[in-house]
């Protein structure tokens, strides 16, 4: 029997709400990817060149540490992976997550939230972090749009 995990990182709560909705629709287990050092409001100020997220995102090799771990990833066949878009890509903590586990023969279905920007090179970058996974294209989702989320979840493409 196929088992689903909804893993997500949410800095402001928007992605968290969507992840809960995806988990409810799929019947999947929920796992929040939590940074070892939580992000403050100042850290998230993308207009500040000295903000933590600005510095992290300018360094392609940055891998923020994760505070928690999944001990039973081998039980899951499908992983819905949620995150906000930062500077047209997934936050680097998502790269840390993907590089921390073996996703061979697992289907990963990324979804993201964004205040206006698209996914940029998100798919290309994430696929390199877990090259043995079976990837689906990243999809922008919106809160309170359950019908569209259901259509996306049920889409085999």
C-alpha positions, 0 to 999 in steps of 0.5 A, spaced: 500 500 500 502 506 498 504 511 503 504 519 503 508 524 506 507 531 506 514 535 508 514 542 508 518 548 510 514 555 512 517 561 514 511 565 515 505 560 515 503 560 508 506 554 506 504 551 512 497 552 511 497 549 504 501 543 507 496 541 512 491 542 506 495 537 502 495 532 507 488 532 509 486 531 502 491 525 501 491 522 507 498 523 508 503 524 514 505 531 515 512 533 517 515 540 518 522 541 516 524 546 521 531 550 521 536 549 527 536 556 528 529 559 527 528 565 522 526 571 525 522 577 522 529 581 520 532 574 517 526 574 512 527 581 510 529 580 503 530 588 502 536 587 507 542 585 503 545 583 510 539 579 512 540 572 513 536 569 508 539 574 503 546 572 505 544 564 504 540 565 498 546 568 494 551 562 496 549 556 492 552 552 497 549 554 503 545 549 507 542 551 513 541 545 518 535 542 520 533 541 527 529 535 526 529 528 522 524 523 519 526 516 522 522 512 517 522 515 510 523 508 507 515 507 509 513 513 504 512 512 496 510 519 495 513 525 498 509 532 497 514 537 498 512 544 500 516 551 500 516 558 499 519 561 493 525 565 495 529 569 489 526 565 484 528 558 487 526 554 493 530 556 500 536 552 501 534 548 507 530 544 502 536 542 498 539 540 505 533 536 506 533 533 499 541 531 500 539 528 507 536 522 505 535 517 500 529 518 495 531 513 490 524 510 487 520 515 491 516 520 487 517 527 489 511 532 488 514 539 489 509 545 491 510 552 492 507 559 495 510 565 492 508 572 493 509 573 485 515 570 482 515 564 479 519 557 480 525 559 476 530 554 476 527 550 482 526 544 478 533 543 475 536 545 482 532 540 486 533 534 481 540 535 482 539 534 490 535 528 489 537 525 482 534 518 484 527 520 485 522 520 480 520 528 480 514 531 478 514 539 476 513 544 481 507 547 482 504 554 485 498 553 489 494 558 493 491 557 500 483 556 500 483 553 493 481 546 495 478 544 488 484 546 484 489 542 489 485 536 489 485 536 481 493 537 481 493 531 487 489 527 482 493 529 476 498 523 474 502 528 470 
